[in-house]
Amino acid sequence: MSSILATRFMHWKKQFTSLVFWLLFPLVATIGIITVTDVLQEDSKVPVGIVLEEETNASNELVQEIKTIPFARIKELSEDEALYQLRKHELDSVFIIHHGFEEKILENSRNQLITSYQSDLSFAYSPVKEIVLSYVQQETGKSKAAFVVKELIQQHGGKQEWSYEEIVTRSNQIEQDENLLTTSFSFNAAPVKTSKDTALLSIWGLWAICSMLSTLLLFDWVIKEKQSNTRIRFAFTRWTLKSYLLQNFILYSVLFFIVDLLTVITLYFAFGEWISILNLIIYRILISLAAFLLAHLFKTTFLYYSMSFGITLFVTISSGAVLPSGVIANWAGFDLFNPILPLLNGEFISLWSLVVILFAIVWLVRKEKYNA
């Protein structure tokens, strides 16, 4: 093993730049694409101005709710500055929260709470206005509910006194715990399918795609070793070509594991994204085995590189690991062959993994032939 390790280090020394580039490519590409996407997504948001004429709990809570609008970038400005930027079309619309907002909410009054402005170039005014109104109605609804609860306590002689703030806090907690605004529908007794909200790009899905490409390209050493003129010498040495390739496969796998561990730590501190180490190890073993076996089917690196890019492109488009894809929705059977989904779903066994393991066993038990 020491001689094979020394030989492999000699190869790595000659290809140091290429080796380091493709080892770090998944990590660097993932961080770069996610960062650029976040910047573009932030810049593409519609600028909306908010003017606060009073600083109260109700008005501040409303502003925080408005800031959660996914397609709007909220700016808190003075009235003069907000209207000036609106006239210059630097803002899409302006919403002014007037004095007495909290007082009118407590009185269950909905008149003259907010004044809105738009320009002749405002294109997102209507959806933003409807969302803001829904937040105001939500606050007034909670206020009305609080007064109804207090009246019922008085009418029925309840012993426990609930303050307005306690009732509103309790209603907010119930709303979060029960998820009252999420409803699933089905027709003709069809099963209900629920889906979780997903980010624009899946960080680990993107990394898995980039890692697949880098793994495939780095395993071109299999073709080079098989096509080398020194291959025939294995018939006269204590090492067979199969054992030589297998030990080199182990060396590459260990190298990949070290880089993967660095990737897990980096992505966790950069984006707060964590993944099961066991799933990551299984994915690494399977994707390395697949690249190792695929390389045995080619005699030239050019065709192998072309196939590697083609496979990566196909998986990227069809798997839905990076962006939502219609293939999975229309053909559920593809999930069984998707190499990325087991990693993202925390699964260990799939048809994809079984196929790779089966071909690996076939390669191991197959006899070698030499023409000496």
C-alpha positions, 0 to 999 in steps of 0.5 A: 500500500505504501508503494501505491500511495507513493506512486499516487502522490507522484501523479497528484504532484504533477496534477496539483492545480487541477486536483485542488480545483476540482476538489474545492469546486463543489464548495466554492461553486455552492457558496458563490451561486448561493451568494449571487442568488441571494444578492440578485433576489434582494435586488429584484424585490420591489421597493416599498416605503413605510412611514411611521407617524407613531412608535407603538407596539401595534404599529411596530408589529405591523411593520415587522409583518410587512417586512415578511412580504417575500417580494418587497424590500421595505424602507422606513422613511419620513413622509417627505422623503418617501413621497419624494422618492415615489415621485422619482420612481425610486419607490413603487408605493408608499404606506403611511401609518397614521397617529392613533393607529394602536388606539383605533385598533383597540377601539375596533375601528378600521377607518383612516388607519393607513394612507397609501400612495402610488405612481403611474409606474407602480406595478406591485401596488395592488398585491402589496396593498392587499397584503397590508390590508390583510395584516391590518384586518388580522390585527383588528380581528384579534382586537375584536376577539379580545373584546368578545372574550372579555364580554363573555367572561363578564356575562358568564361570571368567569373568575379568571380575569384576562387582560387584552394583551394576554388574550392577543398573545394567546391567540398568536400562540394558537395561530402558530401552534395550530397553523390555522392558515394552512389548508389542504384540499382533495377531490374524489377521496384522492390522497392529500399531498402536502409540501413544505416551503422550499428555498429558491435554491437547495444548498445541499442539492446544489452541492450534490450536483457540483460534487457529482460533476467533480467526482466524475471528472476526477475519476478520469485516472481510471481511464488513464491507468487502464490505457497506460503502457505499463498496464501489461506489467501487472501480469508479472508483479504481485499486484493485479490491475484490479487490486491496484485500481481498487487501492487507488479508489480507496485513496481517492475516497479518503481524500474526498471524505476529508474535503467533504468534512471541510464542506460540512463545517464551512456550509454550516457556519456560512448558511446554518445548513447541516446534513447527516454525516452518515448520509453524506458518507453513503452518498460519497461512497455511491457517487465515487463507485458510480464514477469508478465503474462508469470510467471503465466503460470508456477508452478515451477521456474526451468521451468520458468528459462529455458523458460526465457533463451530460449526466450531470446536466440531466440530473440537474434538470430532471431531479429537482434537487436544485430547482423544482422540476416537473419530471418528478411530479409527472413520473414518480418512478424517477425518484428511485433512480435519482442519486441526489434525493437519498442524500436530501431526504435522509434515506439510506437505501434506494434503487439507485444505490442497489444498482451501483452496489450490484455493478460493483459486485459484478466488477469485483468477481469478474476475472481479469485477462492479460495478453502477455 
